[in-house]
Amino acid sequence: MKPPQSNSSSANADNHDLAAQRRRMQTVIRRLRRAYPDAHCSLNYRTPLELLVATILSAQCTDERVNLVTRELFQKYRTAADYARADLETLQEDIRSTGFYRNKAKALQGMGQRLVAHFGGEVPRTMEDLLTLPGVARKTANVVLGNAFGQAPGVVVDTHVTRLAKRLGFSAAPTPEKIERDLMAIVPRQHYVMLPHWFIFHGRAVCRARNPQCQSCILADLCPSAGQV
């Protein structure tokens, strides 16, 4: 009978596994970086406020649909004050096609009001402050901080990132927050912003939710799910 594994042995095994995951992630990043050199945020925006609004609207909606809606929306609502004083029913109609438009309109109005009242009408640059805004959770805050301000407090975890992280064996966690922690442990900080874009581009082109193209996937030899999905 084998003696029970010591705490130090368990720690060494965990460290070895983590180091192996980091090496594999580095290879994944190198390949995706070459495959998608133009990967970028798919939401159209010119200012931090526009990105914040677009990201709130993107919940349960495609980026393509959001971009169609914001094309006119951003002409009509240009400042936080515009959202703060917007007629709620009119705002609902302006964003209706993005789905859940009542909740989203209420969030946009509340977001505008809080920006005006507490942040001088400007989008704040910290996670703590962003999370005080209606309609903003950690994913939205990460999107804004990473893409509008070049900050990287964490990794954006959407449906594509969740799917690829699980298929590639980088996380089996049940929530986006825990998946984010798993990824942050193995992804170099300088890639926190770009990794989700590479995952999203690859998820749309190859590693689709249905019928993933494993036979032509550049990550197949690194993926424990290849050919099994």
C-alpha positions, 0 to 999 in steps of 0.5 A: 500500500502506497503511503499517503502523498505529502502536502509538499508532494501535492504542491509540487504536482500542482506546480508542475501541472500549472507550469505545463498549462502555462507552456501549452497556453503559450503555444496556443497564443503563438498559433492564434496570434499568427492565425488572426493578426487582425483580431480586435474588438468586434463592437464598433465604437469611438469613445469609452462611452460608446464602448460601454453602451455597446457592451451593455447592449451586447448581452444576449445579442450578437455584435453584428446586431449591436453594431447595426443599432448603435450606428444610429444610437450613437448619433442620437445619444452622444454624452452620458447626460443624453442617456441620463435624461432620455425618455425611457420608452423612446430609448427602449424603442431605439434598442428594441432589436437587441433583446431584453430592451426594457432592462437594457434601456433602464440600465443605460439611463441609470448608467448615464445618471450615475456618470453625470452625478458621480464621475463628471459625465466621464467613464471611470478607469477603475474596475471598482468604479465601473462596477458601481454603474447599472448594467455593468458586471465584471465582463463589461468592465474588463471589455471597457478597461482593456479596449478603451483604456489599455488596462488589463485587470482581468480576462474577458470571458464570454460564451466563446472564451468559455467554450474554448477554455473548456474544450482546450482543457484550461478550465472546467469551472462552472462560472465565468468568474472562476474561468477567468481566475483559471485563465489569469493563472496561466496567461501572461498579463500582456495577453489578457486583453488580446486572448479573448479576441483570439479565442472569439475569432477562432471560435467563430471561424473554427471552434464553433459551438456546433460542428467544430472544424477539428480536422482543420484546427491549428490547435487540434494536437493541443486540444483534448477535445479534438474530434470528440465534440 
